[in-house]
Structure formats: C-alpha cells, structure tokens
Amino acid sequence: MSDQIASASAAGPPPGMAVRLSSNESPFGPAPAALEAIRRAAAEAHLYPDDQATALRERLAAHEGVEAARVAVGTGSAGLLMDAVAHACHGAAAPGVLAFEQAFVVYRLAARNAGAAYLEAPTAGPASGDEDGYARDVGALLDLVDADTRVVLIDNPGNPTGAHLTGEQLTALVAGLPEDVTVVVDEAYHDFATGQRGYATVAELGLAHPRLLVTRTFSKAHGLAGERVGYVLGPPGLVAELDAWRVRFNVTRTAQAAAIASLDEPAHVAACIRGTLEGRARMAHHLRGLGVPVTEGLGNFVTVELGEPAGPVVEAFAGHGVGVRPLAPYGMDEQIRVSVGTPSEVGAFLAAADEVLAEVASRR
Ligand SMILES: Cc1ncc(COP(=O)(O)O)c(C=O)c1O
C-alpha cells in the first residue's frame, strides 16, 4: 500500500482532458467577487500575507457563529488534517490513527508522516442494484480504539465513496471515544449533504468532546481549490496549539481575500450546490439505467462499480476526452469516481458512458 500512497497524487487520467471530472473540484468556478478579490490581492504579491489571517478568521467566526479563538485557517483542509494528526501523535510511543476503510487518502499520508499506525474499520460492501455501498458501522470503529489511539478521523461524507454517518451515528461515535483522543470530523463535502439521509453537521448536533475538531474547506462548494484554503473549528486551547504547529504565512494573500469575498457571496455558493446535487442525481440515475451499480453518496461525485479492472475504463473515457478517477490508492481496483460537472460536462460524460459503461455492464 505504501507505494500506492506515494503515487496517490499522481494517479489519475492523462492530463489535458477536455472534460475534467477526476478531482472533485467545483465545475462552476469561484464567485465573481472572489475572482475580483484575487486580482486585487495579486497586485500585492510582493507582500507577505497576514500570518494570523485575522480578517478571514473573524469573517469565518461570524459565518459559523463562534468566537474567532475557535477558528484557525490552513493551506487547504488537507494542511490542517496533516497538522492535526502530527500534533495529536507527537510524543506518543506507539500512536494509532483510526478511520473507516476507503477514507480520504490524506489520512494515511498524515499517519505515515506522524510515524503512527493506521487502522481502518471495515465498511459494508459495494453498491448493488440501486443501493449505495460502503455503509459505515460506528461499532466497528469503536472496537478498534485502544490505549494507543491518538486520533480518529471521520470524513463525513467521505471521499471516494460519499458514505456518511447520520447525526445519530456521529453522536454515538463521539460519545464512545475517550476524552484524550482527538476526533477530527472532516466536513469538506457537508454542503452537498445537508438535509439528506439523516446527515447532520457537528454544529447542528451541538456535539461536545474536549478534543473535537471540525475541518472545512473552500475547495468544494466555494470553487477555490486552486487557492488552497481551509479552516478548522474546535475548542480554543486545542485550536491555539494546532495553530502553533503550522507553517508560518501558510495562507496566501489571494487565498485570504478570495475566501472572505466568497463568504460574502452566498448566492453563488448556493447555486453551485444546487447544480451539483442536480448533476449528481442525473449521473446516478443514468448510470443505474445502464445497469451499472453506483454509490451516489453525499459528495460532489459518484462512485461507479465496474466489476473489472478500472485502468482500461479510465483510458476509454480519456479517449472520449473525459477524465475520471481510478481508485487504486484506496485499494479499489474495480471502481472509478466521477465528479459532478456542469450540465454540459455531465452530458458529455453520460454520452461517453453510454458506450464505455454499457459495454462494461454487458460483461457483468
Ligand atoms: C474528504 C476530504 N477532505 C479534505 C479534502 C481536502 O481538501 P482541501 O485540502 O482542498 O481543503 C478533500 C479533497 O478532496 C476531501 O476529499
């Protein structure tokens, strides 16, 4: 698995695809005000950014309804996740990191960098018929907790399966964890999950645990993946400790300015979320109609069961100019993940799928 981890960021379709549905980005782009803010901040590219990101943290605190001491920002939420794991494992003799099977690949990278053992709680099988797959079982994860456990990482919903814990399940999980274990709930995709299938955010649930952190990002619904900015919410003492671990000046001037401007343009974000949900449902419905099992999940992508090695299928889509994501780094050799695109990109993908996946389905 370690070779696969090393190549995780390189794995993917060939570059230069006309339709890029391989990276869970927003196909709708940043808010116009965010682009304008980037242009203005770019003129000050010779100046270091505000190391404390004060304006952004205050804007986020207002947005989330918490005090600014509960917010820290990072180089994408991936940067914060790496720091959170390193911080929680520091000084432990044999630190353990727990997550569900098929969790976001960065968790494994973070555990490796922290010299920690990485343990995965088994999940249910793949999609079949019209049913999503990869359901998560809180009891299976709690069974893995022992005295060495330093961090539990929950992508809710997860990537690459879109699987989620309901509010009830998440409450039970947090209640079952010792107080000295850091719990990180990664809500990168929460915008695409809200109000569906029992999903609830940590804030909606009002969960209390002395070491509970929530990470969020501007890379998905805000369409700012290229700017690399995310944030963490948690108890002030823990947030301050974590903030002391980060690379200094880690969020650029353009990223800080863009994030603030995007928070001020909620109509754009809401339209992107609506467009994503429509595209996700359209993709799942169409693929199921072809006889291909799909996990629609609650992210901005669907996970497709091929029942055969993904490599040739990824190449076949590339032949149609459509980039989709193979999932070998997740140990999922017979699945692909396809991000939601604009309506015309979804149309191009589905037209290609009518050829590529209809053939796959006929071989099943
Ligand atoms: C579950 C999950 N968490 C976090 C991230 C990281 O996002 P970023 O570092 O862009 O904030 C991703 C990116 O795809 C993700 O899938």
PDBQT file of the ligand as one rigid body, heavy atoms in Angstrom, charges set to zero:
ROOT
HETATM    1  C1  LIG A 401     -12.739  14.186   2.392  1.00  0.00    +0.000 C 
HETATM    2  C2  LIG A 401     -11.827  15.299   2.002  1.00  0.00    +0.000 A 
HETATM    3  N1  LIG A 401     -11.312  16.053   2.959  1.00  0.00    +0.000 NA
HETATM    4  C3  LIG A 401     -10.476  17.065   2.671  1.00  0.00    +0.000 A 
HETATM    5  C4  LIG A 401     -10.128  17.342   1.389  1.00  0.00    +0.000 A 
HETATM    6  C5  LIG A 401      -9.080  18.362   1.167  1.00  0.00    +0.000 C 
HETATM    7  O1  LIG A 401      -9.472  19.458   0.572  1.00  0.00    +0.000 OA
HETATM    8  P1  LIG A 401      -8.566  20.766   0.588  1.00  0.00    +0.000 P 
HETATM    9  O2  LIG A 401      -7.200  20.417   1.078  1.00  0.00    +0.000 OA
HETATM   10  O3  LIG A 401      -8.578  21.215  -0.808  1.00  0.00    +0.000 OA
HETATM   11  O4  LIG A 401      -9.261  21.671   1.540  1.00  0.00    +0.000 OA
HETATM   12  C6  LIG A 401     -10.640  16.586   0.337  1.00  0.00    +0.000 A 
HETATM   13  C7  LIG A 401     -10.239  16.870  -1.057  1.00  0.00    +0.000 C 
HETATM   14  O5  LIG A 401     -10.592  16.256  -1.985  1.00  0.00    +0.000 OA
HETATM   15  C8  LIG A 401     -11.501  15.533   0.662  1.00  0.00    +0.000 A 
HETATM   16  O6  LIG A 401     -11.980  14.740  -0.298  1.00  0.00    +0.000 OA
ENDROOT
TORSDOF 0
